[in-house]
Amino acid sequence: MAGGSVLREAGVKIAADIRAFQTRLGHEFDRPALLVQALTHASMSSPNRDDNQRLEFLGDRVLGLVMAEALLAQDAAASEGQLAPRFNALVRKEACADVARQIDLGAVLKLGRSEMLSGGRRKEALLGDAMEAVIAAVYLDAGYEAARGVVLRLWGGRIGAVKQDARDAKTALQEWAQARGLPPPDYAELHRSGPDHAPVFTIAARLSSGESAEATAGSKRQAEQAAARALLDGLENDT
């Protein structure tokens, strides 16, 4: 069926691509207008079309509850100090954006012209926000258990694979330095390339004792994390 075709569902016209997205998501909406709202970015909102910001707020909380429950069930002996970094690794914007890419959420985002031209369908923040909004839409459409089922299925192996110590690499590197009486690491942008809507950054992580490592990624934060991880790996190999 062509992408422009529509189907009627609960009195609302649903485009075929949205219908296909429901299949990828694993939830068929009784109130499909909720899904349409969840996929509508602020750049596309109007007096007659609500954007997804309020749903994003709710979805963040629903996701948090699902993950907190899952982590408690996974490791009954874990302390709060162990659980907190694992939780953060699973609910942070990058994780939500990864799941959004997994189900090709970007293909059905409703964006204004400026966001569309600037590569909005690939932007990590937009994808992560929309994923949270979609979780809220499922919750409002069918309740907590339905939302929980969708989240656990989509996050899948990420929950079981979250590291025993899931502190982000920058935090771990800073703690490594502090334990040895060194000042916090320094991060320097060495190079930036690519168009404005899809930049690529090369970042160096450096310690005052002279050790350093570089990494390249599509955002400064990701590049800094990757550089910190590379530096940590090098320090561990040297010990």
BALOBA-1460 file (C-alpha; in Angstrom, 3 decimals):
// residues 239
<rec num="1" residu="m" x="0.000" y="0.000" z="0.000"/>
<rec num="2" residu="a" x="1.397" y="3.435" z="-0.895"/>
<rec num="3" residu="g" x="2.654" y="5.682" z="1.902"/>
<rec num="4" residu="g" x="-0.018" y="8.244" z="1.115"/>
<rec num="5" residu="s" x="-2.893" y="5.800" z="1.486"/>
<rec num="6" residu="v" x="-5.064" y="6.073" z="4.552"/>
<rec num="7" residu="l" x="-7.102" y="3.694" z="6.638"/>
<rec num="8" residu="r" x="-9.927" y="4.612" z="8.975"/>
<rec num="9" residu="e" x="-9.447" y="3.504" z="12.549"/>
<rec num="10" residu="a" x="-11.759" y="4.536" z="15.380"/>
<rec num="11" residu="g" x="-13.103" y="7.339" z="13.201"/>
<rec num="12" residu="v" x="-9.645" y="8.817" z="12.557"/>
<rec num="13" residu="k" x="-7.840" y="8.718" z="9.236"/>
<rec num="14" residu="i" x="-4.589" y="6.799" z="9.686"/>
<rec num="15" residu="a" x="-1.918" y="6.887" z="6.994"/>
<rec num="16" residu="a" x="-0.495" y="3.543" z="5.960"/>
<rec num="17" residu="d" x="2.959" y="4.490" z="7.234"/>
<rec num="18" residu="i" x="1.511" y="5.202" z="10.688"/>
<rec num="19" residu="r" x="-0.337" y="1.902" z="10.567"/>
<rec num="20" residu="a" x="2.933" y="0.140" z="9.736"/>
<rec num="21" residu="f" x="4.635" y="1.956" z="12.579"/>
<rec num="22" residu="q" x="2.070" y="0.548" z="15.010"/>
<rec num="23" residu="t" x="3.156" y="-2.913" z="13.899"/>
<rec num="24" residu="r" x="6.834" y="-2.078" z="14.491"/>
<rec num="25" residu="l" x="5.938" y="-0.596" z="17.861"/>
<rec num="26" residu="g" x="3.913" y="-3.646" z="18.861"/>
<rec num="27" residu="h" x="0.751" y="-1.791" z="19.868"/>
<rec num="28" residu="e" x="-2.403" y="-1.059" z="17.869"/>
<rec num="29" residu="f" x="-4.095" y="2.066" z="19.177"/>
<rec num="30" residu="d" x="-7.763" y="2.235" z="20.124"/>
<rec num="31" residu="r" x="-7.266" y="6.018" z="20.107"/>
<rec num="32" residu="p" x="-4.845" y="6.590" z="17.229"/>
<rec num="33" residu="a" x="-5.009" y="10.355" z="17.686"/>
<rec num="34" residu="l" x="-2.739" y="9.841" z="20.699"/>
<rec num="35" residu="l" x="-0.085" y="8.313" z="18.476"/>
<rec num="36" residu="v" x="-0.405" y="11.106" z="15.947"/>
<rec num="37" residu="q" x="0.116" y="13.646" z="18.733"/>
<rec num="38" residu="a" x="3.129" y="11.712" z="20.045"/>
<rec num="39" residu="l" x="4.726" y="11.903" z="16.607"/>
<rec num="40" residu="t" x="4.064" y="15.644" z="16.154"/>
<rec num="41" residu="h" x="7.048" y="17.886" z="16.844"/>
<rec num="42" residu="a" x="6.527" y="21.434" z="18.115"/>
<rec num="43" residu="s" x="7.610" y="22.767" z="14.716"/>
<rec num="44" residu="m" x="4.458" y="21.186" z="13.234"/>
<rec num="45" residu="s" x="1.990" y="22.195" z="15.959"/>
<rec num="46" residu="s" x="-0.936" y="24.554" z="15.370"/>
<rec num="47" residu="p" x="-4.080" y="25.679" z="17.227"/>
<rec num="48" residu="n" x="-5.752" y="22.534" z="15.900"/>
<rec num="49" residu="r" x="-2.775" y="20.180" z="16.268"/>
<rec num="50" residu="d" x="-1.137" y="19.474" z="19.641"/>
<rec num="51" residu="d" x="2.587" y="18.693" z="19.746"/>
<rec num="52" residu="n" x="4.232" y="15.925" z="21.735"/>
<rec num="53" residu="q" x="5.872" y="17.915" z="24.535"/>
<rec num="54" residu="r" x="3.330" y="17.098" z="27.249"/>
<rec num="55" residu="l" x="3.344" y="13.438" z="26.244"/>
<rec num="56" residu="e" x="7.143" y="13.440" z="26.387"/>
<rec num="57" residu="f" x="6.951" y="14.649" z="30.001"/>
<rec num="58" residu="l" x="4.622" y="11.789" z="30.922"/>
<rec num="59" residu="g" x="6.454" y="9.160" z="28.903"/>
<rec num="60" residu="d" x="9.724" y="9.943" z="30.657"/>
<rec num="61" residu="r" x="8.059" y="9.042" z="33.978"/>
<rec num="62" residu="v" x="6.416" y="5.879" z="32.644"/>
<rec num="63" residu="l" x="9.719" y="4.709" z="31.169"/>
<rec num="64" residu="g" x="11.449" y="5.439" z="34.461"/>
<rec num="65" residu="l" x="8.995" y="3.340" z="36.452"/>
<rec num="66" residu="v" x="9.245" y="0.406" z="34.034"/>
<rec num="67" residu="m" x="13.043" y="0.473" z="34.159"/>
<rec num="68" residu="a" x="13.195" y="0.841" z="37.940"/>
<rec num="69" residu="e" x="10.962" y="-2.209" z="38.348"/>
<rec num="70" residu="a" x="12.932" y="-4.209" z="35.789"/>
<rec num="71" residu="l" x="16.275" y="-3.455" z="37.417"/>
<rec num="72" residu="l" x="15.002" y="-4.357" z="40.876"/>
<rec num="73" residu="a" x="13.660" y="-7.649" z="39.551"/>
<rec num="74" residu="q" x="16.892" y="-8.378" z="37.677"/>
<rec num="75" residu="d" x="19.207" y="-7.989" z="40.675"/>
<rec num="76" residu="a" x="17.661" y="-8.350" z="44.106"/>
<rec num="77" residu="a" x="21.030" y="-7.804" z="45.806"/>
<rec num="78" residu="a" x="22.023" y="-4.566" z="44.041"/>
<rec num="79" residu="s" x="22.416" y="-1.432" z="46.126"/>
<rec num="80" residu="e" x="20.929" y="1.936" z="45.190"/>
<rec num="81" residu="g" x="24.415" y="3.049" z="44.225"/>
<rec num="82" residu="q" x="24.658" y="0.201" z="41.720"/>
<rec num="83" residu="l" x="21.119" y="0.559" z="40.410"/>
<rec num="84" residu="a" x="21.199" y="4.317" z="39.777"/>
<rec num="85" residu="p" x="23.866" y="4.328" z="37.032"/>
<rec num="86" residu="r" x="22.260" y="1.331" z="35.340"/>
<rec num="87" residu="f" x="18.932" y="3.136" z="35.401"/>
<rec num="88" residu="n" x="20.477" y="6.280" z="33.925"/>
<rec num="89" residu="a" x="22.096" y="4.263" z="31.134"/>
<rec num="90" residu="l" x="18.724" y="2.799" z="30.132"/>
<rec num="91" residu="v" x="16.560" y="5.945" z="30.247"/>
<rec num="92" residu="r" x="18.919" y="8.632" z="28.962"/>
<rec num="93" residu="k" x="18.110" y="10.364" z="25.700"/>
<rec num="94" residu="e" x="20.685" y="8.398" z="23.714"/>
<rec num="95" residu="a" x="19.097" y="5.093" z="24.722"/>
<rec num="96" residu="c" x="15.630" y="6.347" z="23.779"/>
<rec num="97" residu="a" x="16.944" y="7.561" z="20.431"/>
<rec num="98" residu="d" x="18.585" y="4.187" z="19.749"/>
<rec num="99" residu="v" x="15.263" y="2.437" z="20.337"/>
<rec num="100" residu="a" x="13.528" y="4.997" z="18.118"/>
<rec num="101" residu="r" x="15.957" y="4.170" z="15.303"/>
<rec num="102" residu="q" x="15.355" y="0.459" z="15.879"/>
<rec num="103" residu="i" x="11.668" y="0.917" z="14.976"/>
<rec num="104" residu="d" x="12.324" y="3.649" z="12.372"/>
<rec num="105" residu="l" x="10.360" y="6.259" z="14.304"/>
<rec num="106" residu="g" x="12.047" y="9.058" z="12.381"/>
<rec num="107" residu="a" x="10.233" y="8.008" z="9.206"/>
<rec num="108" residu="v" x="6.850" y="8.933" z="10.699"/>
<rec num="109" residu="l" x="7.781" y="12.063" z="12.671"/>
<rec num="110" residu="k" x="5.626" y="15.062" z="11.784"/>
<rec num="111" residu="l" x="8.013" y="17.984" z="11.390"/>
<rec num="112" residu="g" x="7.809" y="21.559" z="10.229"/>
<rec num="113" residu="r" x="9.673" y="22.497" z="7.065"/>
<rec num="114" residu="s" x="12.695" y="23.994" z="8.847"/>
<rec num="115" residu="e" x="13.217" y="20.922" z="11.019"/>
<rec num="116" residu="m" x="12.736" y="18.626" z="8.055"/>
<rec num="117" residu="l" x="15.339" y="20.485" z="5.999"/>
<rec num="118" residu="s" x="17.816" y="20.464" z="8.877"/>
<rec num="119" residu="g" x="17.700" y="16.691" z="9.211"/>
<rec num="120" residu="g" x="15.235" y="16.522" z="12.089"/>
<rec num="121" residu="r" x="14.326" y="12.905" z="11.392"/>
<rec num="122" residu="r" x="17.870" y="11.914" z="12.384"/>
<rec num="123" residu="k" x="18.378" y="14.246" z="15.343"/>
<rec num="124" residu="e" x="19.015" y="12.381" z="18.564"/>
<rec num="125" residu="a" x="17.074" y="14.799" z="20.779"/>
<rec num="126" residu="l" x="13.981" y="14.732" z="18.558"/>
<rec num="127" residu="l" x="14.031" y="10.947" z="18.301"/>
<rec num="128" residu="g" x="14.518" y="10.488" z="22.039"/>
<rec num="129" residu="d" x="11.751" y="12.935" z="22.908"/>
<rec num="130" residu="a" x="9.349" y="11.339" z="20.438"/>
<rec num="131" residu="m" x="10.100" y="7.858" z="21.790"/>
<rec num="132" residu="e" x="9.138" y="9.019" z="25.281"/>
<rec num="133" residu="a" x="5.982" y="10.598" z="23.881"/>
<rec num="134" residu="v" x="5.031" y="7.360" z="22.130"/>
<rec num="135" residu="i" x="5.412" y="5.471" z="25.423"/>
<rec num="136" residu="a" x="3.036" y="7.960" z="27.040"/>
<rec num="137" residu="a" x="0.582" y="7.530" z="24.170"/>
<rec num="138" residu="v" x="0.529" y="3.757" z="24.722"/>
<rec num="139" residu="y" x="0.026" y="4.313" z="28.449"/>
<rec num="140" residu="l" x="-2.920" y="6.669" z="27.909"/>
<rec num="141" residu="d" x="-4.412" y="4.419" z="25.242"/>
<rec num="142" residu="a" x="-4.240" y="1.091" z="27.076"/>
<rec num="143" residu="g" x="-2.797" y="1.522" z="30.561"/>
<rec num="144" residu="y" x="0.416" y="0.801" z="32.389"/>
<rec num="145" residu="e" x="0.698" y="-2.910" z="31.618"/>
<rec num="146" residu="a" x="0.462" y="-2.247" z="27.890"/>
<rec num="147" residu="a" x="3.123" y="0.461" z="28.099"/>
<rec num="148" residu="r" x="5.300" y="-1.785" z="30.235"/>
<rec num="149" residu="g" x="5.034" y="-4.587" z="27.699"/>
<rec num="150" residu="v" x="6.048" y="-2.303" z="24.833"/>
<rec num="151" residu="v" x="9.021" y="-0.891" z="26.745"/>
<rec num="152" residu="l" x="10.330" y="-4.269" z="27.890"/>
<rec num="153" residu="r" x="10.055" y="-5.683" z="24.379"/>
<rec num="154" residu="l" x="11.756" y="-2.728" z="22.694"/>
<rec num="155" residu="w" x="14.523" y="-2.285" z="25.275"/>
<rec num="156" residu="g" x="14.925" y="-6.079" z="25.315"/>
<rec num="157" residu="g" x="18.542" y="-7.153" z="25.741"/>
<rec num="158" residu="r" x="19.627" y="-3.694" z="26.810"/>
<rec num="159" residu="i" x="18.287" y="-4.358" z="30.288"/>
<rec num="160" residu="g" x="20.105" y="-7.638" z="30.710"/>
<rec num="161" residu="a" x="23.295" y="-6.278" z="29.153"/>
<rec num="162" residu="v" x="23.537" y="-3.080" z="31.196"/>
<rec num="163" residu="k" x="26.961" y="-3.174" z="32.801"/>
<rec num="164" residu="q" x="27.447" y="-4.101" z="36.434"/>
<rec num="165" residu="d" x="28.967" y="-0.673" z="36.859"/>
<rec num="166" residu="a" x="27.158" y="1.518" z="34.337"/>
<rec num="167" residu="r" x="28.711" y="4.816" z="35.328"/>
<rec num="168" residu="d" x="29.314" y="6.880" z="32.230"/>
<rec num="169" residu="a" x="32.909" y="6.938" z="31.068"/>
<rec num="170" residu="k" x="33.482" y="10.626" z="31.866"/>
<rec num="171" residu="t" x="32.431" y="10.089" z="35.482"/>
<rec num="172" residu="a" x="34.600" y="6.984" z="35.781"/>
<rec num="173" residu="l" x="37.621" y="8.806" z="34.305"/>
<rec num="174" residu="q" x="37.149" y="11.749" z="36.664"/>
<rec num="175" residu="e" x="36.978" y="9.397" z="39.650"/>
<rec num="176" residu="w" x="40.121" y="7.623" z="38.411"/>
<rec num="177" residu="a" x="41.964" y="10.948" z="38.294"/>
<rec num="178" residu="q" x="40.694" y="12.136" z="41.678"/>
<rec num="179" residu="a" x="41.743" y="8.870" z="43.325"/>
<rec num="180" residu="r" x="45.297" y="9.643" z="42.221"/>
<rec num="181" residu="g" x="45.307" y="13.278" z="43.269"/>
<rec num="182" residu="l" x="44.977" y="14.583" z="39.715"/>
<rec num="183" residu="p" x="42.694" y="17.416" z="38.551"/>
<rec num="184" residu="p" x="39.631" y="16.521" z="36.421"/>
<rec num="185" residu="p" x="40.299" y="15.483" z="32.815"/>
<rec num="186" residu="d" x="40.244" y="18.075" z="30.078"/>
<rec num="187" residu="y" x="38.222" y="17.678" z="26.856"/>
<rec num="188" residu="a" x="39.267" y="19.511" z="23.700"/>
<rec num="189" residu="e" x="37.501" y="19.687" z="20.353"/>
<rec num="190" residu="l" x="40.133" y="18.825" z="17.749"/>
<rec num="191" residu="h" x="38.015" y="18.817" z="14.622"/>
<rec num="192" residu="r" x="34.487" y="19.309" z="13.359"/>
<rec num="193" residu="s" x="33.242" y="18.261" z="9.941"/>
<rec num="194" residu="g" x="30.012" y="17.563" z="8.099"/>
<rec num="195" residu="p" x="26.952" y="19.768" z="7.492"/>
<rec num="196" residu="d" x="25.262" y="21.683" z="10.300"/>
<rec num="197" residu="h" x="22.414" y="19.181" z="10.546"/>
<rec num="198" residu="a" x="24.789" y="16.194" z="10.819"/>
<rec num="199" residu="p" x="28.088" y="17.334" z="12.349"/>
<rec num="200" residu="v" x="30.938" y="14.986" z="13.257"/>
<rec num="201" residu="f" x="33.205" y="15.865" z="16.196"/>
<rec num="202" residu="t" x="36.668" y="14.638" z="17.113"/>
<rec num="203" residu="i" x="37.399" y="15.139" z="20.805"/>
<rec num="204" residu="a" x="40.525" y="14.501" z="22.880"/>
<rec num="205" residu="a" x="40.334" y="13.487" z="26.532"/>
<rec num="206" residu="r" x="43.499" y="14.462" z="28.420"/>
<rec num="207" residu="l" x="44.900" y="13.985" z="31.898"/>
<rec num="208" residu="s" x="47.352" y="16.389" z="33.518"/>
<rec num="209" residu="s" x="49.781" y="13.470" z="33.840"/>
<rec num="210" residu="g" x="50.064" y="13.389" z="30.042"/>
<rec num="211" residu="e" x="47.838" y="10.482" z="28.993"/>
<rec num="212" residu="s" x="45.274" y="11.191" z="26.268"/>
<rec num="213" residu="a" x="42.931" y="9.526" z="23.802"/>
<rec num="214" residu="e" x="40.775" y="10.696" z="20.900"/>
<rec num="215" residu="a" x="37.374" y="9.669" z="19.569"/>
<rec num="216" residu="t" x="34.951" y="10.735" z="16.844"/>
<rec num="217" residu="a" x="31.146" y="10.772" z="17.020"/>
<rec num="218" residu="g" x="28.051" y="12.608" z="15.814"/>
<rec num="219" residu="s" x="27.717" y="14.774" z="18.936"/>
<rec num="220" residu="k" x="30.152" y="16.375" z="21.349"/>
<rec num="221" residu="r" x="28.750" y="14.408" z="24.248"/>
<rec num="222" residu="q" x="29.120" y="11.087" z="22.471"/>
<rec num="223" residu="a" x="32.640" y="11.947" z="21.326"/>
<rec num="224" residu="e" x="33.659" y="13.001" z="24.853"/>
<rec num="225" residu="q" x="32.237" y="9.771" z="26.297"/>
<rec num="226" residu="a" x="34.002" y="7.683" z="23.665"/>
<rec num="227" residu="a" x="37.305" y="9.499" z="24.243"/>
<rec num="228" residu="a" x="36.987" y="9.012" z="28.006"/>
<rec num="229" residu="r" x="36.258" y="5.307" z="27.490"/>
<rec num="230" residu="a" x="39.250" y="4.930" z="25.163"/>
<rec num="231" residu="l" x="41.497" y="6.649" z="27.697"/>
<rec num="232" residu="l" x="40.183" y="4.478" z="30.545"/>
<rec num="233" residu="d" x="40.740" y="1.342" z="28.492"/>
<rec num="234" residu="g" x="44.316" y="2.424" z="27.806"/>
<rec num="235" residu="l" x="44.982" y="3.159" z="31.468"/>
<rec num="236" residu="e" x="43.584" y="-0.235" z="32.506"/>
<rec num="237" residu="n" x="45.742" y="-2.014" z="29.944"/>
<rec num="238" residu="d" x="48.818" y="-0.247" z="31.272"/>
<rec num="239" residu="t" x="48.210" y="-1.347" z="34.868"/>
